Each structure stands twice: as structure tokens, then as C-alpha cells.
Amino acid sequence: MAEYQVGRWRAWHHHMAPVMIATMFLDKERMAHRETAELLSCRDLVEIMRHRQASTAAPSHGIRPSNAI
């Protein structure tokens, strides 16, 4: 953030609002999984979200998701 430059105060707020929301989400997930995973990385959280999304998704009727291999 030392070199982050914005032209106006409003631009800084438009950048920092989603950053703070993302940080809050990561902290919340780390707290929720602290019993099973002491050191939970951001990559681990992405995998958790993918797993949750796959388990709650509606049947695709033969259509594969774009990230499927």
C-alpha cells in the first residue's frame, strides 16, 4: 500500500471497501475452521468455497461447469 496512488479520496474508498469486506470474509472463515485447520491459507479458502458451491449447485443436466476438467 506504500506505493498505492489514487487521485481522489473517493477512489481510495471505492478500492478499500471491497478489500475490507474480503478481509472480513477471510477472517470469518479462518475462525469457523480453526478447530480443523490451524493455518488456513487463502488458497485453502478458495477450495472450501469451490466445494461449498459444488455441493449447493443445482443439477446441471449434463452441462459441465467452465472450471471442470
C-alpha positions as CSV (number, residue, x, y, z in Angstrom):
1,M,0.0,0.0,0.0
2,A,3.0,2.3,0.3
3,E,3.0,2.9,-3.4
4,Y,-0.7,2.8,-4.0
5,Q,-1.8,6.1,-5.6
6,V,-5.3,7.4,-6.1
7,G,-6.3,10.7,-7.5
8,R,-9.1,11.4,-5.0
9,W,-10.3,10.4,-1.6
10,R,-13.4,8.8,-3.2
11,A,-11.3,6.5,-5.3
12,W,-9.5,5.3,-2.3
13,H,-12.8,4.4,-0.6
14,H,-14.0,2.6,-3.7
15,H,-10.9,0.5,-3.5
16,M,-10.7,-0.1,0.2
17,A,-14.4,-1.0,0.8
18,P,-14.1,-4.4,-1.1
19,V,-10.7,-5.0,0.3
20,M,-12.1,-4.7,3.8
21,I,-15.1,-6.9,3.0
22,A,-12.7,-9.6,1.6
23,T,-10.6,-9.4,4.7
24,M,-13.6,-9.7,7.0
25,F,-14.7,-12.8,5.0
26,L,-11.3,-14.4,5.2
27,D,-11.1,-13.8,9.0
28,K,-14.6,-15.2,9.5
29,E,-13.8,-18.4,7.5
30,R,-10.5,-18.8,9.4
31,M,-12.4,-18.6,12.7
32,A,-15.0,-21.0,11.5
33,H,-12.3,-23.6,10.6
34,R,-9.8,-23.0,13.4
35,E,-10.6,-26.4,15.1
36,T,-9.7,-28.4,12.0
37,A,-7.1,-26.2,10.3
38,E,-4.7,-24.1,12.3
39,L,-3.0,-22.5,9.4
40,L,-5.7,-21.8,6.8
41,S,-4.4,-20.0,3.7
42,C,-6.3,-18.0,1.1
43,R,-5.9,-20.9,-1.3
44,D,-7.5,-23.3,1.2
45,L,-10.4,-20.9,1.5
46,V,-10.8,-20.9,-2.3
47,E,-11.0,-24.7,-2.2
48,I,-13.6,-24.6,0.6
49,M,-15.7,-22.1,-1.4
50,R,-15.5,-24.3,-4.5
51,H,-16.5,-27.3,-2.5
52,R,-19.5,-25.5,-1.0
53,Q,-20.5,-24.1,-4.4
54,A,-20.4,-27.6,-5.9
55,S,-22.5,-29.2,-3.1
56,T,-25.2,-26.5,-3.3
57,A,-25.4,-26.2,-7.0
58,A,-28.5,-27.4,-8.9
59,P,-28.1,-30.4,-11.2
60,S,-26.6,-29.4,-14.4
61,H,-28.4,-31.9,-16.7
62,G,-25.1,-32.9,-18.4
63,I,-23.7,-29.4,-18.6
64,R,-20.2,-29.2,-17.1
65,P,-19.1,-26.1,-15.2
66,S,-16.5,-24.0,-17.0
67,N,-13.8,-24.9,-14.4
68,A,-14.4,-28.6,-14.8
69,I,-11.5,-30.7,-16.2
